[in-house]
Amino acid sequence: MLRDPASLRTILRDWAASISIFDINRTFILSEPLHPVGTPFPGGYSVTEEHGTYYCPVKDKQKDNPSALCDICIAEQTP
C-alpha cells in the first residue's frame, strides 16, 4: 500500500501521461475516436459508427470543458 503522497503523485502523473499517449495513438495513428464504439453515455446514448464516420452523443456538450479532449477526437456530434 502506498502511504507516501509524493509516490502517489508520481504514479498519477505517469498514469496521466500514458493516457495521453494512448489518446494520441488512438486518434492520429488508428483514426479511431477516443471513446470506442459502444461506449455508453447517460441517457442510453453511445458512440456509433456509420459508413466509416464516428458519432459521439456528447461532443457538443463538452466543447467548453477545458479537461475534455473532444477537440482532438475525430468523432462528429451525433446528428
MOWODA-V136783 format. One record per residue. N is the residue number from 0. SS is DSSP state (H for helix, E for strand, - for the rest). PSI is psi in radians with two decimals (* if undefined). OMEGA is omega in whole degrees, -180 to 180 (* if undefined). Layout:
n | ss | psi | omega
N | SS | PSI | OMEGA
N | SS | PSI | OMEGA
This chain:
n | ss | psi | omega
0 | - | 2.41 | 179
1 | - | 2.18 | 178
2 | - | -0.20 | -178
3 | - | 2.01 | -179
4 | H | -0.58 | 179
5 | H | -0.69 | 178
6 | H | -0.72 | 179
7 | H | -0.73 | 178
8 | H | -0.72 | 179
9 | H | -0.78 | 179
10 | H | -0.79 | 180
11 | H | -0.69 | 178
12 | H | -0.80 | 179
13 | H | -0.67 | 179
14 | H | -0.76 | 180
15 | H | -0.68 | 179
16 | H | -0.69 | -180
17 | H | -0.60 | 176
18 | H | -0.76 | 180
19 | H | -0.70 | 178
20 | H | -0.75 | 178
21 | H | -0.69 | 179
22 | H | -0.78 | 180
23 | H | -0.76 | 178
24 | H | -0.82 | -177
25 | H | -0.74 | -176
26 | H | -0.90 | -171
27 | H | -0.45 | 180
28 | H | -0.87 | -177
29 | - | -0.22 | -177
30 | - | 0.82 | 178
31 | - | 2.73 | 177
32 | - | 2.80 | -180
33 | - | -0.67 | 174
34 | - | 2.21 | 180
35 | - | 2.71 | 176
36 | - | 2.33 | -179
37 | - | -0.16 | 179
38 | - | 2.13 | -178
39 | E | 2.56 | 175
40 | E | 2.80 | 179
41 | - | 2.55 | 180
42 | - | 0.07 | 179
43 | - | 0.19 | 180
44 | E | 2.80 | 177
45 | E | 2.87 | 174
46 | - | 2.35 | -179
47 | E | 2.92 | 176
48 | E | 2.27 | 177
49 | E | 2.08 | 177
50 | - | 0.71 | 176
51 | - | 0.00 | 177
52 | E | 2.30 | -180
53 | E | 2.48 | -179
54 | E | 2.39 | 179
55 | E | 2.28 | -177
56 | - | -0.17 | -175
57 | - | 0.12 | -175
58 | - | -0.86 | -179
59 | H | -0.54 | -179
60 | H | -0.28 | -177
61 | H | 0.04 | -174
62 | - | -0.43 | 179
63 | - | 0.11 | -179
64 | - | 1.93 | -177
65 | - | -0.30 | 179
66 | - | -0.26 | -178
67 | - | 2.60 | 178
68 | - | 0.32 | -176
69 | H | -0.51 | -179
70 | H | -0.53 | -179
71 | H | -0.11 | -178
72 | - | 2.45 | -178
73 | - | -0.20 | -180
74 | - | 2.58 | 176
75 | E | 2.82 | 176
76 | E | 2.37 | 176
77 | - | 2.26 | -180
78 | - | * | *
